[in-house]
Amino acid sequence: MTSEELPGIIERCYNPPRPVGERPGGGRQVLFDFAVQCVSDAIDREMKISAPLFLSPPEELSEEHLTSLDFEALKVQVQTSAPNLWLIFRRAAYTPLQEARNKHKHPDMVVLNMISQAHYTRSNRRGRVPKIWSIYLKACGLSARAFDALHALGVLTSHKWTSNAVGTLSTRAMTTVQKRIHKSPWNVSHDNVNVALRVFSQRLNNQSHFVSGCAYTIWILPDRAALPPGMNRLLQTYRAENCLVVFEYDLVLYGNEAADDQNATEQFILETSTKEEASYEGTLSYMADVYKQLLLNAVDEQMCTAIQRVIAWIGDQLTIERLRGLWKYRHKDHNSFDRLDYMIPIFGWFHSVMGFANSIHKQYLGNSAAIGSLQQAFDVLKRKGLITQSTKSPFWHHLDEALHHISEAHFRASWLDVGNVENLADLKSKSPQELRDLAATLIRKHASREAVNAVEAMSPQDRDEVYRQWTMFNMDVLPYLQLRQAIKTGDVGRIEDLIPTLLFRFSGGRNSKYAIEMLELLQGLHREWPEDLRDYIGEFCCLMSRDGGIESWLPFDLGQEQNICDFKVLLPISFLCFLTASQVNYRSMGPGATMEYMGKVSPAIPALRKVQRHMEKQFKTTARGAHHGVPDKEKDDEKLTAHYTTSKLHTFTPGRELKTSHALDLVSEGASALERLDTVENWFERRTHARETGEDWSEERDDLFLEPLF
């Protein structure tokens, strides 16, 4: 049996040499049946040996378990434990000719998935691979019908199991955040969410309708963000001692503090509520819902929040205005919890950037006949939909791109003027020191208050109004570009430096609500917040990074908007989704989904997102569809630069006048109005009021708003 001639003998028995013509059947079929039986036994044996690699008990459904699956490592383990099984499936999937011809492709993942399907068909407990594929495709929006079709093939679990799994992930996420808030520093943000629910068969009780709700996010901060014990009481004392004195103007010139880019911020999305925030009562209602979900609604937890915790609550301008109004109107309530003394409303910087861009748009829009105006630039570059401001559609995204491109063309034209060259490439001949001197000259001559004032001081016949206006544009757009870059890189110090500029601009542009937010921020930074709290708010309540990477920083309110987008994209419902750039998408997933179901599973969104990223890395699809392609802007910049150079916008020409109306100097007008119109004094008088300091926790206390909600 061990003879080297045995394989040849078996081969001769299976395929003996035969003469031409009829011949007896011989033992071919017997040997074939025997070989099949041997292979079947080997497959059964190796399927049993490799089964533990594919086991996934129901209790192991967690984000960590799902993202721990490494397909390359699993492939090696299967090849080792079931070599014959792997060989048979690979031979079925790949011929020797393909093996010789294809140098870069291989069917290993196909073979692994075939073996996984075989295991899952034998036992639904061997669903380690189908489970992660099911969660991944659920996150990608695969329909229920497609789910069941792929489940029949053994590729995925059933749609029902996947929906239940998302619910389990959601429940576990809520349990985790309820524990984490007692161990780690955290803050909270929220925003309204609007969803169009559609039906396909209309009845009196089954109509398409628009639902408004509230989405909340708990942001778990790095451990070093923890405030010192007693900060709550220190804040109340510090606020009481300093709230009667307004900040001094000379104190707005403060230094930079380095932003930390080493620690990522972890997030937990709470169950989305159908409560609206359109009123003070609605705002109190959703605040109560947050505490209820976090298990902070018991009286002992209310007392702990009131006396020990300091909670930064982040949102857009309207949200923060309502929160601040509640803090004011409830100043006579019975205890610190009811009075909201523990809360610090923080205005989101994403909405500040949008307000800044809209202010520049309004100031310099002009018309198509105005040399250098934004509208003329939009026409030259064929940018559509930018004439009328809008909070819907991709308006801000397109405006932000346009401001970057237009400002770049203005500064290119300015470089040509100060460098006295015909082409920017000619500046390469300059030394580094010469380029630095030219840059300083450019700022002083083409983008400074000094240059604008110098033109205004001239006699009317000597002024160049065109030069003055677009020098002022350069001066005004630079802070916008700085703010965008500071946010992207996490430089909180630069953002603080820009607060006075934003205050003056919003004040001069009659944007009083945004101006008040800047005043409130200055008052807190320079009067009412203790030093440790100032550092905490600056470092941990303005910007966040989900991965701690370079240039991955974004405002918390933008992170909240992205979560709302995920809420609409990842969950099965007919919806209107606005993205970061307000791109509108419609998608119909059937009329059976409800806001209650969406709210229940929304805490699973971070886990779904992580599973998506994990699978994309495993199969190297991270570059596909992650970001939209950005066309090259060089031709746009060159065309606009040539237009400005030909028009000599940045070359001083005495006596030149504007044929259209002048753009107002909003920053100067705002600075003047703050003093001339007693704006700061009026704001400070309206916000100053007496507050109770008692702590009445009796059950008989009459609470008109919070008591029914808890």
C-alpha positions as CSV (number, residue, x, y, z in Angstrom):
1,M,0.0,0.0,0.0
2,T,3.0,2.3,0.4
3,S,4.5,1.4,-2.9
4,E,5.4,4.3,-5.2
5,E,3.6,2.4,-8.0
6,L,0.2,2.5,-6.2
7,P,-0.9,5.9,-7.7
8,G,-0.1,4.6,-11.2
9,I,-2.0,1.3,-10.6
10,I,-5.0,3.3,-9.4
11,E,-4.7,5.6,-12.4
12,R,-4.6,2.6,-14.7
13,C,-7.7,1.1,-13.0
14,Y,-9.6,4.4,-13.3
15,N,-8.5,5.0,-16.9
16,P,-7.0,1.8,-18.4
17,P,-5.6,1.7,-22.0
18,R,-8.3,0.5,-24.4
19,P,-8.4,-0.6,-28.0
20,V,-10.7,1.2,-30.4
21,G,-14.2,0.0,-30.4
22,E,-16.6,-1.4,-27.8
23,R,-15.1,-2.2,-24.4
24,P,-16.3,-3.3,-21.0
25,G,-17.0,-0.7,-18.3
26,G,-14.3,-1.9,-15.9
27,G,-13.8,-0.3,-12.5
28,R,-13.9,3.4,-13.4
29,Q,-17.3,4.1,-11.8
30,V,-16.4,2.2,-8.7
31,L,-13.2,4.2,-8.3
32,F,-15.0,7.4,-9.0
33,D,-17.7,6.7,-6.4
34,F,-15.0,5.7,-3.9
35,A,-13.0,9.0,-4.6
36,V,-16.2,11.0,-4.1
37,Q,-16.8,9.3,-0.8
38,C,-13.2,9.9,0.3
39,V,-13.5,13.6,-0.6
40,S,-16.9,13.9,1.1
41,D,-15.4,12.4,4.3
42,A,-12.5,14.8,4.1
43,I,-14.8,17.8,3.6
44,D,-17.0,16.8,6.5
45,R,-13.9,16.4,8.7
46,E,-12.4,19.7,7.7
47,M,-15.7,21.5,7.9
48,K,-16.0,20.3,11.5
49,I,-12.4,21.3,12.3
50,S,-12.8,24.8,10.8
51,A,-16.3,25.4,12.3
52,P,-15.0,27.3,15.4
53,L,-13.5,29.9,13.1
54,F,-17.0,30.9,11.9
55,L,-18.9,30.6,15.1
56,S,-20.6,33.7,16.3
57,P,-22.9,33.2,19.3
58,P,-25.8,35.7,19.7
59,E,-24.4,37.2,22.9
60,E,-21.2,38.3,21.0
61,L,-23.0,41.0,19.0
62,S,-21.1,44.1,19.8
63,E,-19.1,46.8,17.9
64,E,-15.8,45.4,19.2
65,H,-16.7,41.8,18.1
66,L,-17.8,42.9,14.6
67,T,-14.8,45.1,13.9
68,S,-12.3,42.5,15.3
69,L,-12.8,40.3,12.2
70,D,-9.7,40.4,10.0
71,F,-10.4,38.7,6.7
72,E,-6.7,38.1,5.9
73,A,-6.1,36.4,9.2
74,L,-9.3,34.3,8.8
75,K,-8.1,33.2,5.4
76,V,-4.8,32.0,6.7
77,Q,-6.6,30.1,9.6
78,V,-9.0,28.4,7.2
79,Q,-6.2,27.4,4.8
80,T,-4.3,25.9,7.8
81,S,-7.2,24.1,9.4
82,A,-9.0,22.9,6.2
83,P,-6.3,22.7,3.4
84,N,-8.2,20.2,1.2
85,L,-11.5,22.1,1.5
86,W,-9.7,25.3,0.5
87,L,-8.0,23.5,-2.4
88,I,-11.3,22.1,-3.8
89,F,-13.1,25.5,-3.6
90,R,-10.1,27.3,-5.1
91,R,-9.8,24.9,-8.0
92,A,-13.6,25.3,-8.6
93,A,-13.2,29.1,-8.7
94,Y,-9.9,29.4,-10.5
95,T,-8.4,27.3,-13.4
96,P,-4.6,26.7,-13.8
97,L,-4.8,29.0,-16.9
98,Q,-6.2,31.8,-14.8
99,E,-3.6,31.2,-12.2
100,A,-0.8,31.6,-14.8
101,R,-2.4,34.6,-16.5
102,N,-3.5,36.8,-13.6
103,K,-0.5,38.2,-11.7
104,H,-2.4,40.7,-9.5
105,K,-5.9,39.2,-8.9
106,H,-6.6,36.1,-6.8
107,P,-9.9,34.5,-5.7
108,D,-9.0,34.1,-2.0
109,M,-11.8,36.3,-0.7
110,V,-14.3,34.6,-3.0
111,V,-13.2,31.2,-1.8
112,L,-13.4,32.4,1.9
113,N,-16.9,33.6,1.3
114,M,-17.9,30.3,-0.4
115,I,-16.7,28.4,2.6
116,S,-18.5,30.8,4.9
117,Q,-21.7,30.2,3.0
118,A,-21.3,26.5,3.4
119,H,-20.8,26.8,7.1
120,Y,-23.7,29.2,7.5
121,T,-25.9,26.7,5.5
122,R,-25.0,24.0,8.0
123,S,-25.6,26.1,11.1
124,N,-26.9,29.6,11.6
125,R,-24.5,29.8,14.6
126,R,-21.6,29.8,12.1
127,G,-22.6,33.3,10.9
128,R,-19.5,35.3,11.8
129,V,-19.0,36.5,8.2
130,P,-22.7,36.8,7.2
131,K,-23.3,38.9,10.3
132,I,-20.7,41.6,9.6
133,W,-21.7,41.7,5.9
134,S,-25.3,42.1,7.0
135,I,-24.5,45.0,9.4
136,Y,-22.3,46.6,6.7
137,L,-24.9,46.4,4.0
138,K,-27.6,47.6,6.4
139,A,-25.4,50.7,7.0
140,C,-25.0,51.1,3.3
141,G,-28.8,51.1,2.8
142,L,-29.5,47.7,1.2
143,S,-33.3,47.1,0.9
144,A,-35.2,44.5,2.8
145,R,-36.1,42.6,-0.4
146,A,-32.4,42.4,-1.4
147,F,-31.5,41.3,2.1
148,D,-33.9,38.3,1.9
149,A,-32.6,37.4,-1.6
150,L,-29.0,37.3,-0.4
151,H,-30.1,35.5,2.8
152,A,-31.5,32.7,0.6
153,L,-28.0,32.4,-0.9
154,G,-26.3,32.2,2.5
155,V,-24.4,35.4,2.0
156,L,-26.3,37.5,4.6
157,T,-28.5,36.9,7.7
158,S,-32.2,37.7,7.3
159,H,-33.4,41.2,7.3
160,K,-35.3,40.6,10.5
161,W,-32.2,39.4,12.3
162,T,-30.3,42.4,11.0
163,S,-33.0,44.8,12.2
164,N,-33.0,43.2,15.6
165,A,-29.2,43.4,15.7
166,V,-29.2,47.1,15.0
167,G,-31.7,47.4,17.9
168,T,-29.3,45.4,20.1
169,L,-26.4,47.6,19.1
170,S,-28.5,50.7,19.9
171,T,-29.5,49.3,23.4
172,R,-25.9,48.5,24.2
173,A,-24.8,52.0,23.1
174,M,-27.3,53.6,25.4
175,T,-26.2,51.4,28.3
176,T,-22.6,52.3,27.6
177,V,-23.2,56.1,27.5
178,Q,-25.2,55.9,30.7
179,K,-22.2,54.5,32.4
180,R,-19.5,56.6,30.6
181,I,-21.0,60.0,31.7
182,H,-20.2,59.1,35.3
183,K,-16.6,58.2,34.5
184,S,-15.5,60.7,31.7
185,P,-16.0,64.4,31.0
186,W,-18.7,65.1,28.4
187,N,-20.8,67.7,26.8
188,V,-24.0,67.6,24.7
189,S,-25.2,69.0,21.4
190,H,-28.5,68.8,19.7
191,D,-30.3,70.1,16.7
192,N,-33.7,69.8,15.1
193,V,-34.3,67.1,12.5
194,N,-37.0,67.3,9.8
195,V,-38.1,64.1,8.0
196,A,-40.7,63.7,5.2
197,L,-42.6,60.5,5.8
198,R,-44.2,59.2,2.6
199,V,-46.9,56.6,2.0
200,F,-47.8,54.8,-1.2
201,S,-51.5,54.2,-0.4
202,Q,-53.3,57.2,1.0
203,R,-56.0,56.7,3.6
204,L,-57.6,59.0,6.3
205,N,-55.2,57.5,8.8
206,N,-52.3,56.9,6.4
207,Q,-51.1,60.2,4.9
208,S,-47.7,61.5,3.9
209,H,-46.6,64.1,6.5
210,F,-43.6,66.1,7.7
211,V,-42.2,65.2,11.1
212,S,-40.0,67.5,13.2
213,G,-37.9,66.1,16.0
214,C,-34.7,66.5,17.9
215,A,-31.4,64.7,17.6
216,Y,-29.0,64.7,20.5
217,T,-25.3,63.7,20.7
218,I,-23.2,63.1,23.8
219,W,-19.5,63.9,23.2
220,I,-17.2,62.0,25.5
221,L,-14.0,64.1,25.9
222,P,-10.5,62.9,26.8
223,D,-9.8,62.3,30.4
224,R,-7.6,65.3,30.7
225,A,-10.7,67.5,30.0
226,A,-12.0,66.7,33.5
227,L,-12.8,69.8,35.5
228,P,-11.5,70.1,39.1
229,P,-13.9,69.1,41.8
230,G,-16.1,71.9,43.0
231,M,-16.1,73.7,39.6
232,N,-19.9,74.0,39.7
233,R,-19.9,75.9,43.0
234,L,-16.9,77.9,41.8
235,L,-18.7,78.9,38.6
236,Q,-21.7,80.1,40.6
237,T,-19.6,82.1,42.9
238,Y,-17.4,83.5,40.1
239,R,-20.4,84.4,38.0
240,A,-22.2,86.1,40.9
241,E,-19.1,88.2,41.7
242,N,-18.3,89.2,38.1
243,C,-21.6,89.3,36.2
244,L,-22.4,92.9,37.2
245,V,-19.3,94.2,35.4
246,V,-19.0,94.2,31.6
247,F,-15.7,93.1,30.0
248,E,-13.2,95.9,29.1
249,Y,-12.4,96.6,25.5
250,D,-8.7,96.5,26.0
251,L,-9.0,92.9,27.2
252,V,-10.1,91.6,23.8
253,L,-6.5,91.6,22.7
254,Y,-5.4,88.3,24.2
255,G,-2.8,85.8,23.2
256,N,-3.0,82.4,21.6
257,E,-3.3,79.0,23.3
258,A,-2.1,76.0,21.5
259,A,-4.8,73.6,20.4
260,D,-4.4,69.9,21.1
261,D,-4.6,67.6,18.1
262,Q,-3.7,64.3,19.8
263,N,-7.0,63.2,21.4
264,A,-10.0,62.0,19.5
265,T,-13.5,62.8,20.7
266,E,-15.9,59.8,21.2
267,Q,-19.5,60.2,20.4
268,F,-22.8,58.6,21.5
269,I,-26.0,59.4,19.7
270,L,-29.1,59.3,21.9
271,E,-32.5,58.1,20.8
272,T,-34.0,60.7,18.4
273,S,-37.1,62.4,19.9
274,T,-40.2,63.5,18.1
275,K,-40.3,66.5,20.5
276,E,-40.0,69.9,18.9
277,E,-37.7,72.7,20.1
278,A,-39.9,75.5,18.6
279,S,-40.8,77.0,22.0
280,Y,-39.4,77.3,25.5
281,E,-41.7,74.5,26.7
282,G,-40.4,72.3,23.8
283,T,-36.8,73.1,24.7
284,L,-37.5,72.0,28.3
285,S,-39.2,68.9,27.0
286,Y,-36.2,67.7,25.0
287,M,-33.8,68.6,27.8
288,A,-35.9,66.4,30.1
289,D,-35.7,63.7,27.4
290,V,-31.9,63.8,27.4
291,Y,-31.7,63.4,31.2
292,K,-34.2,60.6,31.1
293,Q,-32.2,58.7,28.4
294,L,-29.0,59.2,30.4
295,L,-30.7,58.1,33.6
296,L,-30.0,61.5,35.2
297,N,-33.7,62.2,35.9
298,A,-33.9,60.8,39.5
299,V,-33.9,63.5,42.3
300,D,-30.4,62.4,43.6
301,E,-29.0,62.7,40.0
302,Q,-30.7,66.1,39.6
303,M,-29.0,67.2,42.9
304,C,-25.6,65.9,41.6
305,T,-26.1,67.8,38.3
306,A,-27.1,71.0,40.1
307,I,-24.2,71.0,42.6
308,Q,-21.4,69.1,41.0
309,R,-21.6,69.0,37.2
310,V,-20.9,71.7,34.7
311,I,-22.5,70.8,31.3
312,A,-21.6,72.6,28.1
313,W,-24.7,72.6,25.8
314,I,-23.8,73.2,22.2
315,G,-26.1,74.2,19.3
316,D,-26.9,76.8,16.6
317,Q,-27.8,80.4,17.3
318,L,-31.5,79.8,17.8
319,T,-31.0,76.8,20.1
320,I,-28.5,78.8,22.3
321,E,-30.8,81.8,22.4
322,R,-33.6,79.6,23.7
323,L,-31.3,78.0,26.3
324,R,-30.1,81.3,27.5
325,G,-33.6,82.7,27.6
326,L,-34.6,79.7,29.8
327,W,-31.7,80.4,32.1
328,K,-32.8,84.0,32.4
329,Y,-36.6,83.4,32.8
330,R,-36.1,80.6,35.4
331,H,-33.9,82.7,37.7
332,K,-36.3,82.5,40.6
333,D,-36.8,78.7,40.6
334,H,-36.3,76.6,43.6
335,N,-32.9,75.1,43.1
336,S,-29.8,75.1,40.8
337,F,-31.2,72.3,38.7
338,D,-34.5,74.0,37.9
339,R,-32.6,77.3,37.4
340,L,-30.2,75.6,34.9
341,D,-27.2,77.1,36.8
342,Y,-25.1,74.1,35.8
343,M,-25.5,74.7,32.1
344,I,-23.2,76.8,29.8
345,P,-24.7,77.4,26.4
346,I,-22.0,77.3,23.7
347,F,-22.7,78.7,20.2
348,G,-21.5,76.4,17.4
349,W,-18.7,77.8,15.1
350,F,-20.0,76.2,12.0
351,H,-23.0,78.5,12.1
352,S,-20.6,81.4,12.8
353,V,-18.7,80.6,9.6
354,M,-21.9,80.5,7.6
355,G,-23.0,83.8,9.1
356,F,-19.6,85.3,8.2
357,A,-19.8,84.1,4.6
358,N,-23.3,85.4,4.2
359,S,-22.2,88.8,5.5
360,I,-19.4,89.1,2.9
361,H,-21.8,87.9,0.2
362,K,-24.3,90.7,1.2
363,Q,-21.5,93.3,1.4
364,Y,-19.8,92.7,-1.9
365,L,-22.4,91.1,-4.1
366,G,-23.0,94.2,-6.2
367,N,-24.2,93.6,-9.8
368,S,-22.8,92.3,-13.0
369,A,-21.7,95.7,-14.1
370,A,-19.7,96.5,-11.0
371,I,-16.0,95.9,-11.6
372,G,-14.7,93.2,-9.2
373,S,-18.1,92.5,-7.6
374,L,-19.0,89.0,-6.5
375,Q,-21.9,88.9,-8.9
376,Q,-19.5,89.7,-11.8
377,A,-17.1,87.0,-10.6
378,F,-20.0,84.5,-10.4
379,D,-20.8,85.4,-14.0
380,V,-17.2,85.1,-15.2
381,L,-16.8,81.7,-13.5
382,K,-20.3,80.6,-14.5
383,R,-21.3,79.8,-10.9
384,K,-25.0,79.4,-10.7
385,G,-27.4,79.8,-7.7
386,L,-25.2,82.2,-5.7
387,I,-27.1,85.4,-6.1
388,T,-29.8,84.9,-3.5
389,Q,-28.8,83.6,-0.1
390,S,-30.4,80.4,1.1
391,T,-30.2,78.0,4.0
392,K,-31.2,75.1,1.8
393,S,-29.5,73.4,-1.1
394,P,-25.7,73.5,-1.4
395,F,-25.6,77.3,-1.2
396,W,-23.1,77.7,1.6
397,H,-20.8,75.0,0.1
398,H,-20.8,76.7,-3.3
399,L,-20.3,80.2,-1.7
400,D,-17.4,79.0,0.4
401,E,-15.7,77.6,-2.6
402,A,-16.4,80.8,-4.6
403,L,-15.0,83.0,-1.8
404,H,-11.8,81.0,-1.7
405,H,-11.3,81.1,-5.5
406,I,-12.2,84.8,-5.8
407,S,-10.0,85.8,-3.0
408,E,-7.1,83.8,-4.4
409,A,-7.5,85.6,-7.7
410,H,-7.5,89.0,-5.9
411,F,-4.3,88.1,-4.0
412,R,-2.7,86.8,-7.2
413,A,-3.4,90.1,-8.9
414,S,-2.0,91.9,-5.8
415,W,1.2,89.8,-6.0
416,L,1.6,90.8,-9.6
417,D,1.3,94.5,-8.6
418,V,3.7,94.5,-5.6
419,G,6.2,92.2,-7.4
420,N,6.1,94.3,-10.6
421,V,6.0,91.1,-12.7
422,E,3.9,89.9,-15.6
423,N,3.6,86.3,-14.3
424,L,3.6,84.7,-10.9
425,A,6.3,82.3,-12.1
426,D,8.7,85.3,-12.3
427,L,8.5,85.5,-8.5
428,K,10.6,82.3,-8.3
429,S,13.7,84.4,-9.0
430,K,13.2,86.3,-5.7
431,S,15.0,85.3,-2.6
432,P,13.1,84.1,0.5
433,Q,13.7,87.4,2.2
434,E,12.6,89.4,-0.8
435,L,9.4,87.3,-1.0
436,R,8.8,87.9,2.7
437,D,9.2,91.7,2.3
438,L,6.9,91.6,-0.7
439,A,4.3,89.7,1.3
440,A,4.4,92.4,4.1
441,T,4.1,95.1,1.4
442,L,1.1,93.3,-0.1
443,I,-0.7,93.2,3.2
444,R,0.1,96.8,4.0
445,K,-0.8,98.1,0.5
446,H,-3.6,95.8,-0.6
447,A,-5.2,94.3,2.5
448,S,-5.0,96.6,5.5
449,R,-6.9,99.2,7.4
450,E,-4.0,101.5,6.8
451,A,-4.4,101.4,3.0
452,V,-8.1,102.0,3.2
453,N,-7.7,104.9,5.5
454,A,-5.0,106.4,3.3
455,V,-7.4,106.5,0.3
456,E,-10.3,107.9,2.4
457,A,-8.0,110.7,3.7
458,M,-7.3,111.9,0.1
459,S,-9.3,114.6,-1.6
460,P,-12.2,113.4,-3.7
461,Q,-10.5,114.1,-7.0
462,D,-7.4,112.1,-5.9
463,R,-9.2,109.0,-4.5
464,D,-9.4,105.7,-6.3
465,E,-12.7,104.2,-5.2
466,V,-12.2,101.0,-7.1
467,Y,-8.8,100.4,-5.5
468,R,-10.2,101.3,-2.0
469,Q,-13.2,98.9,-2.3
470,W,-11.2,95.8,-3.4
471,T,-8.4,96.6,-0.9
472,M,-11.2,96.5,1.7
473,F,-12.4,93.2,0.3
474,N,-9.0,91.7,0.7
475,M,-8.9,93.0,4.3
476,D,-12.4,91.6,5.0
477,V,-11.9,88.2,3.4
478,L,-8.6,87.4,5.1
479,P,-10.3,86.8,8.6
480,Y,-12.8,84.5,6.9
481,L,-10.0,82.5,5.4
482,Q,-8.1,82.5,8.7
483,L,-11.2,81.3,10.5
484,R,-11.8,78.4,8.1
485,Q,-8.1,77.3,8.4
486,A,-8.0,77.7,12.1
487,I,-11.1,75.4,12.5
488,K,-9.6,72.8,10.1
489,T,-6.3,72.7,12.0
490,G,-7.9,72.9,15.5
491,D,-6.2,76.3,16.3
492,V,-8.5,77.6,19.0
493,G,-6.1,80.5,19.8
494,R,-6.5,82.0,16.3
495,I,-10.3,81.6,16.6
496,E,-10.3,83.6,19.9
497,D,-8.2,86.3,18.2
498,L,-11.0,86.6,15.6
499,I,-13.8,87.1,18.0
500,P,-13.5,91.0,18.0
501,T,-13.5,91.1,14.2
502,L,-16.6,88.9,14.1
503,L,-18.3,91.1,16.7
504,F,-17.6,94.2,14.7
505,R,-18.7,92.6,11.4
506,F,-22.0,91.2,12.8
507,S,-22.7,94.5,14.6
508,G,-22.1,96.6,11.5
509,G,-24.0,94.1,9.3
510,R,-27.1,94.4,11.5
511,N,-26.8,90.8,12.5
512,S,-27.6,91.5,16.1
513,K,-28.2,87.9,17.2
514,Y,-24.8,86.7,16.1
515,A,-23.2,89.9,17.6
516,I,-24.8,89.0,20.9
517,E,-23.3,85.5,20.8
518,M,-19.8,87.2,20.4
519,L,-20.6,89.5,23.3
520,E,-21.7,86.6,25.5
521,L,-18.5,84.7,24.6
522,L,-16.3,87.7,25.5
523,Q,-18.1,88.2,28.7
524,G,-17.6,84.6,29.7
525,L,-13.9,84.6,28.7
526,H,-13.0,87.8,30.4
527,R,-15.4,88.0,33.4
528,E,-17.7,85.2,34.4
529,W,-15.8,81.9,33.8
530,P,-13.0,80.7,36.1
531,E,-9.6,80.1,34.5
532,D,-10.0,76.3,34.5
533,L,-13.4,76.6,32.9
534,R,-12.1,79.1,30.3
535,D,-9.4,76.6,29.3
536,Y,-12.0,73.7,29.2
537,I,-14.4,75.6,27.0
538,G,-11.7,76.8,24.6
539,E,-10.0,73.4,24.2
540,F,-12.9,71.0,24.5
541,C,-16.2,72.8,23.6
542,C,-15.4,74.6,20.3
543,L,-13.9,72.0,18.1
544,M,-13.7,68.2,18.0
545,S,-11.9,65.5,16.0
546,R,-13.3,62.0,15.6
547,D,-9.9,60.4,14.9
548,G,-7.4,63.0,16.3
549,G,-5.8,63.3,12.8
550,I,-4.2,66.4,11.4
551,E,-6.6,68.8,9.8
552,S,-9.6,66.7,10.8
553,W,-11.1,69.2,13.2
554,L,-14.6,70.5,12.9
555,P,-17.1,72.4,15.1
556,F,-19.4,70.4,17.3
557,D,-22.5,71.8,15.5
558,L,-21.2,70.5,12.2
559,G,-20.6,67.1,13.8
560,Q,-24.2,67.2,14.9
561,E,-25.4,68.0,11.4
562,Q,-23.4,65.1,10.1
563,N,-25.0,62.8,12.6
564,I,-28.4,64.0,11.5
565,C,-27.4,63.2,7.9
566,D,-26.3,59.7,9.0
567,F,-29.6,59.3,10.8
568,K,-31.5,59.9,7.6
569,V,-29.1,57.9,5.3
570,L,-28.5,54.8,7.4
571,L,-32.0,54.2,8.7
572,P,-34.9,52.7,6.6
573,I,-37.2,55.6,5.9
574,S,-38.4,57.9,3.1
575,F,-36.5,61.1,3.8
576,L,-35.0,64.4,2.7
577,C,-31.3,64.4,3.5
578,F,-29.1,67.4,3.7
579,L,-25.4,66.7,3.7
580,T,-22.6,68.9,5.0
581,A,-22.8,70.8,1.7
582,S,-26.7,70.7,1.9
583,Q,-26.9,68.3,-1.1
584,V,-30.5,67.1,-1.4
585,N,-31.2,63.4,-1.8
586,Y,-34.4,61.5,-1.9
587,R,-34.8,57.8,-1.1
588,S,-37.8,55.6,-0.6
589,M,-37.5,52.5,1.6
590,G,-41.2,51.8,2.1
591,P,-43.9,53.3,4.3
592,G,-43.6,50.9,7.2
593,A,-40.8,52.9,9.0
594,T,-41.8,55.3,11.8
595,M,-40.1,58.0,13.8
596,E,-40.4,55.8,16.9
597,Y,-38.4,53.0,15.2
598,M,-35.8,55.5,13.9
599,G,-35.5,57.0,17.4
600,K,-35.0,53.6,18.9
601,V,-32.2,52.5,16.7
602,S,-30.4,55.9,16.1
603,P,-27.9,55.2,19.0
604,A,-26.5,52.4,16.8
605,I,-25.3,54.9,14.1
606,P,-21.7,55.3,15.4
607,A,-21.4,51.5,15.5
608,L,-22.7,51.2,11.9
609,R,-20.3,53.9,10.8
610,K,-17.4,52.0,12.4
611,V,-18.4,48.8,10.8
612,Q,-18.5,50.6,7.4
613,R,-15.0,52.0,7.9
614,H,-13.7,48.6,9.0
615,M,-15.1,46.8,6.0
616,E,-13.9,49.5,3.6
617,K,-10.3,49.1,5.0
618,Q,-10.5,45.3,4.8
619,F,-11.4,45.4,1.1
620,K,-9.6,48.6,0.3
621,T,-12.6,50.5,-0.9
622,T,-12.0,53.6,1.4
623,A,-11.3,55.9,-1.6
624,R,-14.5,55.0,-3.4
625,G,-17.4,57.3,-2.6
626,A,-15.9,58.7,0.6
627,H,-15.5,62.2,-0.8
628,H,-16.8,63.8,-3.9
629,G,-14.2,64.7,-6.5
630,V,-13.1,68.3,-6.6
631,P,-12.4,69.6,-10.1
632,D,-9.2,71.5,-10.7
633,K,-9.6,75.2,-10.0
634,E,-6.5,76.5,-11.8
635,K,-8.3,77.6,-14.9
636,D,-10.9,79.5,-12.9
637,D,-8.2,81.2,-10.9
638,E,-6.2,82.1,-14.0
639,K,-9.3,83.5,-15.8
640,L,-10.4,85.6,-12.8
641,T,-6.8,86.8,-12.1
642,A,-6.4,87.9,-15.7
643,H,-9.8,89.7,-15.5
644,Y,-8.7,91.6,-12.3
645,T,-5.3,92.4,-13.7
646,T,-6.7,93.8,-16.9
647,S,-9.2,95.9,-14.9
648,K,-6.3,97.1,-12.7
649,L,-8.4,96.5,-9.6
650,H,-5.3,96.6,-7.4
651,T,-3.3,99.3,-9.1
652,F,-3.9,102.7,-7.7
653,T,-5.3,105.1,-10.3
654,P,-6.1,108.6,-8.9
655,G,-9.6,109.9,-9.6
656,R,-11.1,106.6,-10.5
657,E,-14.8,106.2,-9.4
658,L,-17.1,103.3,-8.9
659,K,-20.0,103.3,-11.3
660,T,-22.2,101.4,-8.8
661,S,-22.8,101.8,-5.1
662,H,-20.0,101.5,-2.6
663,A,-19.7,98.5,-0.3
664,L,-20.2,99.5,3.3
665,D,-17.3,99.2,5.7
666,L,-19.1,96.9,8.0
667,V,-16.2,96.3,10.4
668,S,-15.6,100.0,11.0
669,E,-19.4,100.7,11.3
670,G,-19.7,97.9,13.7
671,A,-16.9,99.1,15.9
672,S,-18.3,102.6,15.8
673,A,-21.9,101.5,16.6
674,L,-20.8,99.5,19.6
675,E,-19.7,102.7,21.3
676,R,-21.9,105.3,19.6
677,L,-25.2,103.4,20.1
678,D,-24.4,102.0,23.5
679,T,-24.9,98.5,22.1
680,V,-22.7,96.8,24.7
681,E,-24.4,98.7,27.5
682,N,-27.9,97.9,26.3
683,W,-27.0,94.2,25.9
684,F,-25.5,94.1,29.3
685,E,-28.5,95.8,30.9
686,R,-30.9,93.3,29.3
687,R,-28.9,90.3,30.5
688,T,-28.3,91.5,34.1
689,H,-30.8,90.3,36.7
690,A,-31.0,89.0,40.2
691,R,-30.9,85.2,40.7
692,E,-32.0,83.0,43.5
693,T,-29.3,81.0,45.2
694,G,-31.4,78.7,47.4
695,E,-31.6,74.9,47.1
696,D,-35.2,73.7,47.8
697,W,-35.5,70.0,46.9
698,S,-38.8,69.3,48.6
699,E,-41.3,67.2,46.7
700,E,-44.0,69.9,47.2
701,R,-42.1,72.5,45.2
702,D,-44.3,73.9,42.4
703,D,-42.5,73.4,39.1
704,L,-44.5,74.4,36.1
705,F,-42.2,73.0,33.4
706,L,-39.9,70.3,34.6
707,E,-41.9,68.3,37.1
708,P,-44.4,66.7,34.6
709,L,-41.6,65.9,32.2
710,F,-39.5,63.8,34.7
